[in-house]
Amino acid sequence: MANLSRRDAGKVLLASYAGLLVGREALGATSPLAAANAIPQDAVRRPQPASQPIRVPRTAADSTWSDVLLIEGDTPTISYRTNWVVYEESFMNGQLVGRGWNGAGFINFYDGRLNPGEYRAPEAFRLEIDGQSLATDWKWGGLEKTTTSEGFTQSTITLIHTVRPVTLKVHTKLDGTPIITRWLEVTNTASQPAALASVCSWSGVLRKSDRWRSSLSGTDQPLYSLGYFENTRWGGEGDLQWHEMPKAGYRIDGRYMRDQWRHPIFMLRNNATGEFFIGQIAWTGGYAFEFDLNPESGKDGEAAALTFAAGPSAPAPLRVIAPKETVSTPEVHLGMVYGDLDNAVQSMHTHLRRSVFMGPARERRSWIESGIGPEIEITTEQVNHAIDVAIEVGAEVFFIDASWYAAPGGDWWKTVGDWEVNRQRFPEGIKPFRDRAHAGGMLWGLWMDAERVGASSRIAKEHPDWLAMNYDGKREMGGLLDLTNPEAAKWMESQIVRVIEENELDFFRLDYNTDPGRGIRRVNDGFVENGYWRYYETVYGVYDRLRARFPKVIFENCAGGGARTDIGMVRRFNHTDATDWQIAPRSFMITNGMTMALPPEYVDRLLGGQDGQTAADFDFQSRLLLFMEPKFGFLYPIGAQVNPIFMQRTKHWIDIYKNFVRSFISTSQIYHHTPTVSGLEPHGWGVLEMGSEDQGRSICALFQLSMPTQPEYRLHPRGLDVSKHYKVTFDNSGRSTTVDAFTLMEQGILVRLEGALTSELLIFEAV
């Protein structure tokens, strides 16, 4: 309205409101854009009295309300509404296109929707089949809105392609959090196979920043900062770093174009206007996030337009679709908040807990685990000793890791796949260990590297054709089973079932010590097809069935550490290892980052073993475990005199976890006071805080990392209720004081730590 008089502007505004009552004709809506913004008369509903009072949530993430609004007509427009977030799409000129986001709860029904014509790639998904991009030429097949069994809102848009024999269903699920879930179903309606070359489950517009140059005038800030885990190598998990978004394309890869250890998550911050996007892809194969920032968008070139795409990545074709077959793409979980990183992280955690992850085995989470692994030669005496020590200090789960199936002195790595208890190693078998653990009040478990077979194993010799083939035609992928082969997959599943049943497992620990690289090469219907898609369809199906078959078994995921922490894999397990790197100060960096990607109760780390004991004092090492699922081992060897100070301190942190932390960790809110640290072996301070949902309890650990330069840190707690008083316990001294939350949060607490790799733990309890 910039070029209108006040009177004329008023007329336009009145006409806009009139359009709410009489339909799009009152607006003179003739263009697709105008039609998309109008509301027909039958879409207007008078307010109805609520059948019951609406519960007002304490926080935005606590909301459970969501809705999908469809405005039909020549240009169907959909408004997805969940929490404070509104995301909108329109079907225009044969395309499903994004129309923008709103983080303040508004539907942009009279202005504010983005014009797809100003974007080079506005389409809400990307799909290429048989060498042809299917961005356009779709026919609208309608929208169906349903309520899931959990009470969440789900919509399905059906699109029929007018050139290629393909039908597409666009699924969107809303669970009341600011995070939206999106995936596609692609059906080949032809009588011959179709090669799916590439697909993005979600793409299109994120934001358009008008007058962005003026917004940044006088600063050196970029318009957008993009955060992701920079390191893709083993032992570098969780290394969050922020990068300036260039005025060009930007791509983040994992697993295919990079190594495995980068968790598939991104965070995107608009430094001018405050929107904070957070997204994850639920996929264990290769993936990519793509962004493009066009600084000269809009009618006068004064706007900056940002688009994105997220989907699987591998050599084409990703999937050969048989005639009449339907395949589902990986889910993308994307949301927007106004706030900081922890607001976004807490929203994502609530979403994952609420509608992505499975319920706990045995009706609880956060078991304290102990075990023994191949760092030493495992014998009957060593296992019995480890069980007795675990019982003494209060462990609740005990497991034997790798080598229980291998002969003494043999190579446990090469005999993976022969899943029989080795009677040379354990002459009496496994049962005495299980009985000993149960008698001590612990659950019992074993480890398997189920998707791999060693070169010396019986199964590798009997079925060399079951080994996965690389693109060079060789079966040299570290013994990876080709789970795209139904026979190999059936055998693997039967072996897991047998190990669980024969050994009466309460706990199953899955490892994955290989890397498919570019993916499995397979020939299918005349195509050299990449095997990632079929492989993980199979893996997901196997563990879905196993969880249903063994509901009381705790399933733990690890993959040479944190190589498969994505939510596609973790949703089928109770929790996952974050890393195999336990050595300080990097151990803080990993804990810090991985508790952004996943809720704390789903993330594991170890005390004792994997060289973690070689750096930092005991409290530094043990306090990291309070912010996740803890496990420990190798506290002292057979025949050694027990160090009473060591054992007392071990029992101390276990007591804090059992009797304080565990009461709230499954619904906790976590705060990252130092979200980024300075590289793999970070310097300075690291600070983590985790509190209960009702703000009645919390813990905060402060870690002095390498090369301290500032001996003091002023902590301003974030997870307290300003109306309450708290008993604050300083764990180093064991002394307590009572302070009101306003003073704590306003003035802060000064913590002094002069030495490198030391720590302090503060415990807050409302009184």
C-alpha positions in Angstrom: 0.0 0.0 0.0 3.0 2.3 -0.1 1.8 4.1 -3.3 -1.9 4.6 -2.1 -3.5 7.5 -0.3 -4.7 6.8 3.2 -8.3 6.8 2.0 -7.5 4.4 -0.9 -5.5 2.2 1.4 -8.5 2.0 3.7 -10.7 1.0 0.8 -8.4 -1.8 -0.1 -8.2 -3.0 3.5 -12.0 -3.0 3.8 -12.3 -4.9 0.6 -9.8 -7.4 2.0 -12.0 -8.0 5.0 -15.1 -8.2 2.8 -13.4 -11.0 1.0 -13.5 -13.1 4.2 -17.3 -12.9 3.9 -18.2 -13.1 0.3 -15.4 -15.1 -1.3 -12.6 -14.4 -3.7 -14.8 -12.6 -6.3 -15.1 -9.7 -3.9 -11.4 -9.2 -4.2 -11.5 -9.4 -7.9 -9.1 -12.4 -7.6 -8.2 -13.4 -11.1 -4.5 -14.3 -10.8 -3.2 -17.6 -9.3 -1.6 -15.6 -6.5 -4.7 -13.6 -5.7 -6.8 -16.8 -5.8 -4.5 -18.5 -3.4 -4.9 -15.7 -0.9 -8.7 -15.5 -1.0 -11.1 -17.5 1.2 -14.4 -18.7 -0.3 -17.6 -18.2 1.5 -18.0 -21.9 2.5 -14.6 -21.8 4.2 -15.8 -19.2 6.8 -17.1 -20.7 10.0 -18.7 -19.0 13.0 -17.0 -19.6 16.3 -18.4 -22.6 18.1 -18.4 -23.0 21.9 -15.6 -25.3 23.1 -16.8 -28.6 24.4 -14.3 -28.4 27.2 -11.9 -25.7 28.5 -8.8 -25.2 26.4 -5.6 -26.0 28.4 -3.1 -23.1 28.1 0.4 -24.6 28.0 3.1 -23.3 30.3 5.6 -23.3 27.4 5.1 -23.3 23.6 6.7 -26.8 23.4 4.0 -28.1 25.8 1.2 -27.3 23.4 -0.7 -30.2 21.8 -2.9 -28.2 19.4 -2.6 -28.5 15.6 -4.7 -28.1 12.5 -4.6 -28.2 8.7 -6.7 -25.6 6.8 -7.5 -26.2 3.1 -8.8 -23.3 1.1 -10.1 -24.9 -2.1 -10.6 -23.3 -5.5 -8.6 -22.9 -8.6 -5.5 -22.6 -6.5 -5.8 -24.9 -3.4 -3.9 -23.5 -0.5 -3.0 -25.4 2.6 -2.1 -23.8 6.0 -0.3 -26.2 8.4 -0.7 -24.9 11.9 1.0 -26.4 14.9 1.9 -24.5 18.1 3.0 -21.0 17.0 4.1 -22.2 13.6 2.2 -21.8 10.4 3.6 -23.2 7.1 1.7 -22.7 3.9 1.7 -24.3 0.4 -0.4 -23.8 -2.7 -1.0 -25.9 -5.8 -0.4 -23.6 -8.7 0.1 -24.2 -12.4 0.8 -27.9 -11.9 3.2 -27.4 -9.0 3.0 -27.8 -5.2 4.9 -24.8 -4.0 5.8 -23.3 -0.7 4.2 -20.0 0.3 6.2 -19.2 3.5 6.4 -19.6 7.2 5.0 -17.6 10.1 6.3 -18.1 13.7 3.7 -15.9 15.4 0.7 -18.0 14.7 -0.8 -16.0 11.8 -2.3 -17.4 8.6 -1.3 -15.0 5.9 -4.7 -14.9 4.4 -4.7 -11.3 2.9 -1.0 -10.6 2.6 2.4 -11.9 3.5 2.4 -15.1 1.4 5.4 -15.4 -0.8 5.1 -15.2 -4.6 6.5 -18.5 -6.1 7.2 -16.6 -9.3 10.0 -14.8 -7.5 11.8 -18.1 -6.8 13.7 -20.4 -9.2 12.9 -23.5 -7.2 9.7 -22.9 -5.1 8.5 -26.6 -5.4 7.7 -28.2 -2.0 9.5 -31.5 -3.1 12.0 -32.6 -5.7 11.6 -35.8 -7.7 13.5 -37.1 -10.7 12.5 -40.4 -12.4 13.9 -41.9 -15.5 16.1 -38.8 -16.1 13.2 -36.4 -15.9 12.5 -33.8 -13.2 8.9 -34.1 -12.0 8.6 -30.6 -10.5 5.7 -29.6 -12.8 2.8 -31.1 -14.7 0.9 -32.5 -11.7 -2.9 -32.7 -11.3 -4.5 -32.0 -7.9 -6.0 -35.2 -6.4 -7.3 -33.7 -3.2 -6.3 -33.5 0.5 -7.4 -35.9 3.2 -7.1 -34.9 6.9 -7.0 -37.6 9.5 -6.2 -38.0 13.2 -3.5 -40.6 14.1 -3.9 -43.2 16.8 -1.8 -40.9 19.1 -4.2 -38.0 18.5 -2.0 -36.1 16.1 -3.1 -34.3 12.9 -2.0 -35.8 9.6 -2.8 -34.7 6.1 -2.2 -36.4 2.8 -2.2 -34.5 -0.6 -2.5 -36.7 -3.7 -0.9 -35.6 -6.9 -1.2 -37.4 -10.3 1.4 -36.7 -12.9 0.0 -35.8 -16.3 3.1 -36.9 -18.3 4.7 -39.7 -16.4 2.8 -42.7 -14.9 3.5 -41.6 -11.3 1.2 -40.9 -8.4 2.6 -39.0 -5.4 1.2 -38.7 -1.9 2.6 -35.8 0.3 2.3 -36.7 4.0 2.5 -34.1 6.7 2.2 -34.8 10.4 1.6 -32.2 13.1 2.0 -33.1 16.8 1.4 -29.8 18.5 5.1 -28.9 18.7 6.8 -26.3 16.4 8.3 -29.2 14.4 6.5 -30.6 11.3 7.1 -34.0 9.8 7.0 -34.5 6.0 7.5 -37.5 3.8 6.5 -38.7 0.4 5.0 -41.9 -1.1 5.9 -42.5 -4.7 3.9 -45.0 -6.8 4.9 -46.2 -10.2 1.6 -46.8 -12.0 3.3 -48.0 -15.2 3.8 -51.5 -16.5 7.6 -51.2 -16.5 10.2 -50.4 -13.8 10.9 -46.7 -13.1 14.3 -45.5 -11.9 14.1 -42.9 -9.1 17.3 -40.9 -9.6 16.9 -38.3 -6.8 14.3 -37.1 -4.4 14.0 -34.5 -1.7 11.3 -35.3 0.8 10.9 -31.5 1.5 12.1 -28.5 -0.3 11.1 -24.9 -1.3 10.9 -21.6 0.5 12.1 -20.8 4.0 12.1 -17.0 4.3 12.1 -13.8 2.2 13.9 -11.0 4.0 12.8 -7.6 2.7 15.1 -4.6 3.0 17.7 -6.9 4.4 20.6 -4.6 3.6 19.1 -1.9 5.8 18.5 -4.5 8.6 22.2 -5.3 8.6 23.5 -1.7 8.1 26.4 -0.8 10.3 27.1 -4.4 11.3 29.4 -7.1 10.0 26.8 -9.9 10.6 25.7 -12.2 7.8 22.0 -12.3 7.2 21.9 -16.0 8.0 24.2 -18.2 10.1 24.1 -22.0 9.5 25.0 -24.3 12.3 25.8 -28.0 11.9 28.2 -30.6 13.2 31.4 -29.8 11.3 33.4 -32.9 11.9 32.5 -36.1 10.0 35.2 -38.4 11.4 35.3 -40.9 14.1 35.6 -39.3 17.5 34.4 -35.9 16.3 30.7 -36.3 16.9 28.7 -33.2 18.0 31.2 -30.5 17.0 28.7 -27.7 16.4 30.1 -24.7 14.5 28.3 -21.8 12.9 29.1 -20.7 9.3 28.1 -17.6 7.4 25.5 -18.4 4.8 27.0 -17.2 1.4 24.9 -15.4 -1.1 24.9 -18.6 -3.2 24.3 -22.3 -2.8 25.5 -24.3 0.3 25.3 -28.0 0.8 25.9 -30.2 3.9 26.5 -33.9 3.2 26.9 -37.0 5.4 27.7 -40.7 5.0 27.9 -40.7 1.2 30.0 -37.7 0.2 31.5 -37.5 3.8 32.2 -39.9 6.6 29.5 -41.4 8.9 30.0 -39.5 12.1 28.1 -36.3 11.3 24.6 -36.4 12.8 22.1 -35.2 10.2 20.8 -32.0 11.7 21.0 -28.3 10.8 20.2 -25.0 12.6 19.6 -21.9 10.7 19.4 -18.4 12.3 18.2 -15.2 10.7 20.4 -12.6 12.4 18.2 -9.7 11.2 14.7 -10.9 12.0 15.2 -13.7 14.6 13.7 -16.7 12.9 15.4 -19.9 14.0 14.9 -23.0 11.8 15.9 -26.5 13.0 15.7 -29.7 10.9 16.7 -33.3 10.9 16.3 -36.1 8.4 15.3 -39.6 9.7 17.7 -41.5 7.5 20.7 -43.7 8.1 22.0 -43.7 4.6 23.7 -40.9 2.7 21.9 -37.6 2.9 22.2 -33.9 2.0 20.8 -30.6 3.1 20.9 -27.9 0.4 20.4 -24.1 0.8 20.4 -21.3 -1.7 20.3 -17.6 -0.7 19.4 -15.2 -3.5 20.2 -11.6 -2.3 18.4 -9.9 -5.2 14.9 -11.4 -5.1 11.5 -9.7 -5.1 9.9 -7.2 -7.4 12.7 -4.6 -7.0 15.5 -6.9 -6.2 15.6 -5.6 -2.6 14.7 -8.9 -0.9 16.9 -11.9 0.1 15.1 -15.2 -0.7 16.2 -18.5 1.0 15.3 -21.9 -0.3 16.2 -25.4 1.0 16.0 -29.1 0.1 16.5 -32.2 2.3 16.7 -35.8 1.1 18.8 -38.9 0.6 22.0 -38.8 -1.3 23.7 -41.6 -3.2 24.7 -42.5 -6.8 21.6 -42.7 -9.0 19.3 -44.4 -9.2 18.5 -44.4 -5.5 15.6 -46.9 -6.0 14.2 -48.9 -8.9 10.4 -48.9 -8.4 8.7 -52.0 -9.8 5.4 -51.6 -11.7 2.5 -50.7 -9.3 5.0 -50.5 -6.4 4.9 -47.7 -3.8 8.0 -46.5 -1.9 8.3 -44.1 1.0 11.0 -41.5 1.3 12.8 -40.6 4.6 11.0 -38.2 6.9 12.2 -34.7 7.3 11.5 -33.0 10.6 11.6 -29.3 10.3 10.4 -26.4 12.5 10.7 -22.7 13.3 10.9 -20.8 16.5 11.5 -17.3 17.6 14.2 -17.6 20.2 17.6 -19.0 20.7 19.3 -22.3 20.1 18.0 -23.9 23.3 14.4 -22.9 22.4 14.8 -24.7 19.1 16.6 -27.7 20.7 13.9 -28.1 23.4 11.1 -27.9 20.8 12.9 -30.7 18.8 13.4 -32.8 21.9 9.7 -32.5 22.8 8.7 -33.5 19.2 11.0 -36.5 19.2 9.7 -37.7 22.6 6.1 -37.1 21.7 5.7 -38.5 18.2 8.9 -40.1 16.9 10.6 -42.3 19.4 9.1 -45.5 20.8 8.0 -46.0 24.3 10.6 -47.4 26.8 11.1 -51.1 27.4 10.1 -52.2 30.9 8.1 -49.0 31.3 11.2 -46.9 32.2 14.4 -45.4 30.8 17.8 -44.4 32.0 19.2 -47.6 33.3 22.7 -47.6 34.7 24.8 -50.0 32.7 28.0 -51.8 33.2 29.8 -54.3 31.0 33.0 -55.9 29.9 34.6 -55.8 26.5 37.5 -57.0 24.4 39.9 -54.4 25.7 41.2 -57.3 27.8 41.1 -61.1 27.3 37.7 -61.9 28.6 37.6 -65.0 30.9 35.1 -66.5 33.3 37.0 -65.0 36.2 37.1 -61.5 34.6 33.4 -61.6 33.8 32.5 -62.7 37.4 34.7 -60.0 38.8 33.1 -57.3 36.6 29.6 -58.5 37.6 30.4 -58.3 41.3 31.9 -54.8 41.0 28.9 -53.6 39.0 26.5 -55.0 41.7 28.6 -53.4 44.4 28.3 -49.8 43.0 24.7 -50.1 41.9 24.6 -50.9 38.2 21.2 -52.1 36.9 22.3 -53.7 33.5 25.3 -55.9 32.8 26.4 -57.0 29.3 29.3 -58.8 27.7 30.6 -56.9 24.6 32.5 -58.3 21.7 34.4 -61.7 21.8 31.9 -63.9 23.7 31.7 -66.0 20.6 35.5 -66.2 19.8 38.1 -68.6 21.1 40.7 -67.3 23.6 43.6 -65.6 21.9 41.6 -65.5 18.7 40.6 -62.6 16.6 37.1 -61.6 17.7 36.9 -59.2 14.8 37.3 -61.9 12.1 34.9 -64.4 13.6 31.9 -62.0 13.9 28.9 -63.9 12.5 29.4 -67.1 14.4 26.9 -66.3 17.1 27.5 -69.3 19.4 29.0 -69.0 22.9 32.6 -70.2 22.6 33.0 -73.1 25.1 36.8 -72.7 25.1 36.4 -69.2 26.5 33.4 -70.0 28.7 33.4 -73.8 29.5 30.1 -73.5 31.4 28.4 -71.3 28.8 26.6 -68.0 29.4 23.9 -69.2 32.0 26.1 -68.8 35.1 26.8 -65.1 34.2 23.1 -64.4 33.6 22.2 -66.1 36.9 24.9 -64.1 38.7 23.7 -60.8 37.3 20.1 -61.6 38.0 20.9 -62.6 41.6 22.5 -59.2 42.0 19.4 -57.4 40.8 20.8 -56.6 37.3 19.4 -57.2 33.9 21.5 -59.3 31.5 22.7 -58.6 27.9 25.0 -59.4 25.0 26.5 -57.5 22.1 26.2 -58.3 18.4 27.6 -56.8 15.3 24.7 -58.3 13.5 25.0 -56.7 10.0 28.6 -57.8 9.5 30.4 -61.1 9.1 34.1 -61.7 9.7 36.4 -63.2 7.1 37.1 -66.2 9.3 33.4 -66.9 10.2 31.6 -70.0 9.0 28.9 -68.0 7.4 31.3 -66.0 5.2 32.8 -69.2 3.9 29.4 -70.8 3.3 27.8 -67.8 1.7 30.4 -65.4 0.1 27.6 -64.2 -2.1 25.8 -62.7 0.9 28.6 -60.1 1.3 27.8 -56.7 -0.1 29.4 -55.6 -3.3 31.0 -52.3 -3.8 30.9 -50.2 -7.1 34.2 -51.7 -8.1 32.6 -55.2 -8.2 34.4 -56.4 -5.1 32.9 -57.7 -1.9 35.4 -55.8 0.3 33.2 -53.7 2.5 34.4 -54.8 5.9 32.2 -57.9 5.9 28.9 -56.0 5.4 26.0 -58.3 4.8 24.0 -57.5 1.7 20.6 -57.0 3.4 19.1 -56.1 0.0 19.4 -59.9 -0.5 16.3 -61.4 1.2 18.0 -64.6 2.1 20.9 -62.8 3.9 18.4 -60.5 5.7 16.2 -63.4 6.8 19.3 -65.2 8.2 20.5 -62.1 10.1 17.1 -61.6 11.7 16.9 -65.3 12.7 20.3 -65.0 14.3 19.3 -62.1 16.5 16.1 -63.9 17.5 18.1 -67.0 18.4 20.7 -65.1 20.4 18.0 -63.2 22.4 15.9 -66.4 23.1 18.7 -68.9 23.7 20.6 -66.5 26.1 17.4 -65.1 27.6 18.5 -61.5 27.1 17.0 -58.6 28.9 19.3 -56.2 26.9 20.5 -56.3 23.3 23.4 -54.1 22.2 23.8 -53.7 18.4 27.1 -52.5 16.9 28.0 -51.6 13.3 31.7 -51.6 12.5 31.8 -51.0 8.8 31.1 -48.3 6.3 29.2 -48.8 3.0 30.8 -45.8 1.5 29.1 -45.1 -1.8 26.6 -47.8 -1.0 25.9 -51.3 -2.1 26.0 -52.0 -5.9 23.2 -54.1 -7.1 21.8 -54.8 -10.6 18.0 -54.6 -10.8 15.8 -54.7 -13.9 18.6 -53.5 -16.1 19.7 -50.7 -13.8 22.8 -50.5 -11.6 20.9 -49.5 -8.5 22.4 -48.1 -5.3 21.5 -50.3 -2.3 21.2 -47.7 0.5 17.5 -47.4 0.2 16.7 -51.1 0.1 19.3 -51.8 2.8 17.8 -49.4 5.4 14.2 -50.4 4.4 15.3 -53.9 5.5 17.1 -52.8 8.6 14.2 -50.7 9.8 11.8 -53.5 9.2 13.9 -56.0 11.1 14.1 -53.9 14.2 10.5 -52.9 14.1 9.6 -56.6 14.2 12.2 -57.3 16.9 10.9 -54.5 19.2 7.4 -55.8 18.7 8.4 -59.4 19.4 10.6 -58.6 22.4 8.9 -55.7 24.1 10.7 -56.2 27.4 14.2 -56.3 25.9 16.2 -53.1 26.0 17.6 -52.4 22.5 20.7 -50.2 22.5 22.2 -48.9 19.3 25.9 -48.2 18.7 27.9 -48.0 15.5 31.6 -47.7 16.2 30.5 -44.9 18.4 28.2 -42.3 17.0 28.0 -43.3 13.3 24.3 -44.1 13.3 22.7 -41.6 15.7 20.1 -40.4 13.2 16.5 -40.4 14.3 15.6 -43.0 11.7 17.7 -45.5 13.5 17.3 -44.3 17.1 13.5 -44.4 16.9 13.8 -48.2 16.8 16.0 -48.4 19.8 15.8 -47.3 23.5 19.0 -45.3 23.2 22.2 -44.9 21.3 25.9 -44.5 21.9 27.0 -40.9 21.1 30.7 -41.8 20.6 33.6 -44.1 21.2 35.7 -41.1 22.2 35.7 -40.7 26.0 38.9 -38.6 26.5 38.6 -35.1 27.9 38.3 -32.3 26.9 36.8 -33.5 23.6 34.4 -35.6 25.7 32.6 -32.4 26.7 32.3 -31.2 23.1 30.7 -34.5 22.1 28.3 -34.5 25.0 27.5 -30.9 24.5 26.6 -31.3 20.8 24.9 -34.7 20.9 22.5 -33.5 23.6 21.3 -30.9 21.1 20.6 -33.5 18.4 18.9 -36.0 20.7 17.1 -35.8 24.1 19.6 -36.6 26.9 17.9 -39.9 27.9 18.6 -41.3 24.4 22.3 -40.6 24.4 25.0 -42.9 26.0 28.6 -42.5 27.0 31.1 -44.5 29.0 33.2 -44.1 32.2 36.2 -46.4 32.4 37.5 -47.9 29.1 38.3 -46.5 25.7 41.1 -44.5 27.2 38.7 -42.1 28.9 40.5 -42.6 32.2 43.7 -41.1 30.8 42.7 -37.5 31.0 40.8 -35.3 33.5 40.0 -35.9 37.1 37.3 -38.4 38.1 34.6 -35.9 38.7 35.1 -34.3 35.3 34.7 -37.7 33.7 31.7 -38.9 35.8 29.7 -35.7 35.7 29.3 -35.8 32.0 27.3 -39.0 32.5 24.7 -37.2 34.5 23.4 -35.5 31.3 22.7 -38.8 29.5 22.3 -42.6 29.8 25.4 -43.7 31.8 27.5 -46.8 31.5 30.8 -47.8 33.2 33.3 -50.6 33.4 36.9 -51.6 34.4 36.8 -49.8 37.8 39.6 -52.0 39.1 41.3 -55.3 38.2 41.1 -58.7 39.8 43.3 -58.9 42.9 43.7 -55.2 43.3 43.0 -53.6 46.7 39.8 -51.5 46.5 40.4 -47.7 46.7 37.7 -46.6 49.1 37.9 -42.9 47.9 37.4 -44.0 44.3 34.5 -46.3 45.2 32.8 -43.8 47.4 32.9 -41.2 44.6 31.6 -43.7 42.1 28.7 -44.5 44.3 28.1 -40.8 44.8 27.5 -39.9 41.2 25.4 -43.1 40.7 23.3 -42.0 43.7 22.8 -38.5 42.3 21.7 -40.1 39.0 19.3 -42.6 40.5 17.7 -40.5 43.1 17.8 -37.0 41.6 18.5 -36.9 37.8 16.4 -39.9 36.8 13.3 -38.4 38.3 13.2 -35.8 35.5 15.6 -36.6 32.7 12.9 -38.2 30.4 11.0 -34.9 30.3 14.0 -32.6 31.0 14.9 -29.3 29.3 18.6 -28.9 28.6 20.5 -25.7 28.3 23.8 -25.2 26.5 25.4 -22.2 28.0 28.5 -22.8 25.8 26.9 -24.1 22.6 30.1 -23.9 20.5 33.6 -24.7 21.7 37.0 -24.2 20.2 37.6 -27.3 18.1 38.2 -30.9 18.9 40.3 -30.3 22.0 38.5 -27.2 23.2 39.8 -24.5 25.5 38.0 -22.3 28.0 34.8 -23.2 29.8 32.1 -25.7 29.0 28.7 -25.4 30.8 25.6 -27.7 30.7 22.4 -27.3 32.6 19.5 -29.7 32.7 16.2 -29.2 34.6 12.9 -30.7 35.3 9.8 -29.7 33.2 8.2 -28.2 36.3 11.4 -26.3 37.2 11.6 -27.9 40.6 14.9 -29.6 40.1 18.0 -29.1 38.0 21.7 -29.7 37.7 24.4 -27.6 36.2 28.0 -28.8 35.5 30.8 -26.4 34.8 33.9 -27.8 33.1 37.3 -26.1 32.8 38.6 -27.4 29.5 42.1 -27.1 28.1 44.5 -24.2 28.8 42.4 -22.2 31.2 42.7 -18.4 30.9 39.7 -17.3 33.0 39.6 -19.0 36.4 36.1 -17.7 37.2 32.8 -18.2 35.4 29.6 -16.4 36.4 26.7 -18.8 35.9 23.2 -17.5 35.3 20.9 -20.5 35.6 18.2 -20.7 33.0 15.9 -23.6 34.1 14.6 -22.1 37.4 11.2 -20.7 38.3 11.7 -17.1 39.2 8.9 -17.3 41.9 10.7 -20.0 43.9 13.5 -20.5 46.3 16.1 -23.2 45.8 18.5 -25.2 47.9 21.8 -25.0 46.0 24.4 -27.7 46.7 28.0 -27.2 45.6 29.1 -30.8 44.9 32.8 -30.2 45.3 32.4 -29.1 48.9 29.1 -30.8 49.6 27.8 -27.5 51.1 24.4 -26.0 50.5 22.7 -22.6 50.7 19.1 -21.4 50.0 18.6 -18.6 47.5 15.6 -17.1 45.7 15.6 -17.8 41.9 15.4 -14.2 40.9 18.7 -13.5 42.6 20.3 -16.6 41.1 19.2 -15.8 37.6 19.8 -12.0 37.8 23.1 -11.9 39.7 24.5 -15.3 38.9 26.8 -17.6 40.8 30.5 -17.2 40.6 32.3 -20.5 40.2 36.1 -20.7 40.4 38.2 -23.5 38.8 41.8 -22.8 38.2 43.1 -26.1 36.9 42.5 -27.6 33.4 40.1 -30.5 33.1 38.4 -29.9 36.5 34.7 -29.3 37.2 32.0 -28.2 39.6 28.4 -29.6 39.9 25.6 -27.5 41.2 22.4 -29.2 42.3 19.2 -27.0 42.5 16.1 -28.2 44.4 13.0 -26.0 45.0 12.2 -25.6 48.7 
